[in-house]
Amino acid sequence: MIAPPPVLHSADPNAPIKIAARDVSVFYGAKQALFDVSMDIADKTVTALIGPSGCGKSTFLRTMNRMNDTIAGARVAGRIEIDGQDVNARSVDPVLLRARVGMVFQKPNPFPKTIYENVAYGPRIHGLADGKAELDGIVEASLKRAGLWDEVADRLHSAGTGLSGGQQQRLVIARAIAVEPEVILMDEPCSALDPIATAKIEELIDELRERYCIVIVTHSMAQAARVSQRTAFFHLGRLIEMGDTEDIFTNPRERRTLDYITGRFG
Ligand SMILES: Nc1ncnc2c1ncn2[C@@H]1O[C@H](COP(=O)(O)OP(=O)(O)OP(=O)(O)O)[C@@H](O)[C@H]1O
């Protein structure tokens, strides 16, 4: 049997619940991809979603900021609350929701604009800055928090797409941070990166959890063990079990979880 990866950080049992999902199902046309998923996600914690390809991790992640709304034929049933507010309520503006619940994708996707504009765009359209000096301050603070400032301070007006893959991913994280999110969703944020860039993003995720609720989809169990405090294991569209990362990797309750983390399938 393959030994489970060592878990680096333990969960805080007192962390308040930020996101509550109840009986969430998702359909793509006639096909049901997610079945009655219920889960509480703690604030200021990194929660990893793991499971074999096609098990519904990304689909579930997208329910939290209504990104499934953008997929033709997708339908979400059940309830997702963030701080007690139903994210699917008619009164919720999905654009504002996606600022509160930012998202980082597998492939870095900076806008075809300068580094400065990538970060300034969101605060500008959401009216978060009163004048140029304040906007400059937000750009600098966001790039610093994303661990990128020192590498780009002297070229803020060059293209964001000219950065390395790892730098672009940190730029995208700075862009998400700039609009003062509460939650950051990450869908395999390191899968297009080399090991050094991956290590930097993982360090950053660990720093960011002091301020944000972070949910990360990852194919790498070693990564889940390194960055998360809570882990949810999905299989065939169902949540099989969720617990402290340490428990999931050392003492899972379910046979399917054990088989997955020990590499018997996946
Ligand atoms: N836009 C879509 N249209 C139709 N079916 C979809 C769509 N997106 C996902 N699915 C299907 O829904 C199921 C869950 O997919 P999802 O991408 O959520 O899984 P995943 O666990 O994130 O997979 P992976 O690890 O491969 O990214 C799969 O059967 C997939 O084929």
The ligand as an SDF file (V2000), in Angstrom:
LIG
                    3D

 31 33  0  0  0  0  0  0  0  0999 V2000
  -20.3610   21.6250  -19.8560 N   0  0  0  0  0  0  0  0  0  0  0  0
  -20.6760   20.3370  -19.6750 C   0  0  0  0  0  0  0  0  0  0  0  0
  -21.6030   19.7360  -20.4500 N   0  0  0  0  0  0  0  0  0  0  0  0
  -21.9360   18.4390  -20.2900 C   0  0  0  0  0  0  0  0  0  0  0  0
  -21.3790   17.6330  -19.3560 N   0  0  0  0  0  0  0  0  0  0  0  0
  -20.4490   18.1680  -18.5570 C   0  0  0  0  0  0  0  0  0  0  0  0
  -20.0330   19.5410  -18.6690 C   0  0  0  0  0  0  0  0  0  0  0  0
  -19.0810   19.7890  -17.7320 N   0  0  0  0  0  0  0  0  0  0  0  0
  -18.9090   18.6300  -17.0760 C   0  0  0  0  0  0  0  0  0  0  0  0
  -19.7200   17.6660  -17.5520 N   0  0  0  0  0  0  0  0  0  0  0  0
  -19.8110   16.2600  -17.0980 C   0  0  0  0  0  0  0  0  0  0  0  0
  -20.1310   16.2870  -15.7130 O   0  0  0  0  0  0  0  0  0  0  0  0
  -19.3750   15.3150  -14.9980 C   0  0  0  0  0  0  0  0  0  0  0  0
  -18.5470   15.9870  -13.9300 C   0  0  0  0  0  0  0  0  0  0  0  0
  -17.5790   16.8080  -14.5570 O   0  0  0  0  0  0  0  0  0  0  0  0
  -16.5700   17.7350  -13.7420 P   0  0  0  0  0  0  0  0  0  0  0  0
  -15.7660   18.4840  -14.7390 O   0  0  0  0  0  0  0  0  0  0  0  0
  -17.3010   18.4760  -12.7110 O   0  0  0  0  0  0  0  0  0  0  0  0
  -15.6800   16.6270  -13.0270 O   0  0  0  0  0  0  0  0  0  0  0  0
  -14.2630   16.7780  -12.3340 P   0  0  0  0  0  0  0  0  0  0  0  0
  -14.2800   15.8710  -11.1670 O   0  0  0  0  0  0  0  0  0  0  0  0
  -13.9590   18.1990  -12.0760 O   0  0  0  0  0  0  0  0  0  0  0  0
  -13.3270   16.2010  -13.4770 O   0  0  0  0  0  0  0  0  0  0  0  0
  -11.7970   16.5010  -13.8310 P   0  0  0  0  0  0  0  0  0  0  0  0
  -11.0260   16.1000  -12.6280 O   0  0  0  0  0  0  0  0  0  0  0  0
  -11.5410   15.6070  -15.0080 O   0  0  0  0  0  0  0  0  0  0  0  0
  -11.7060   17.9590  -14.1580 O   0  0  0  0  0  0  0  0  0  0  0  0
  -18.5420   14.5760  -16.0400 C   0  0  0  0  0  0  0  0  0  0  0  0
  -19.2320   13.4080  -16.4240 O   0  0  0  0  0  0  0  0  0  0  0  0
  -18.4660   15.5540  -17.1900 C   0  0  0  0  0  0  0  0  0  0  0  0
  -18.3380   14.8870  -18.4220 O   0  0  0  0  0  0  0  0  0  0  0  0
  1  2  1  0
  2  3  1  0
  2  7  2  0
  3  4  2  0
  4  5  1  0
  5  6  2  0
  6  7  1  0
  6 10  1  0
  7  8  1  0
  8  9  2  0
  9 10  1  0
 10 11  1  0
 11 12  1  0
 11 30  1  0
 12 13  1  0
 13 14  1  0
 13 28  1  0
 14 15  1  0
 15 16  1  0
 16 17  2  0
 16 18  1  0
 16 19  1  0
 19 20  1  0
 20 21  2  0
 20 22  1  0
 20 23  1  0
 23 24  1  0
 24 25  2  0
 24 26  1  0
 24 27  1  0
 28 29  1  0
 28 30  1  0
 30 31  1  0
M  END
$$$$
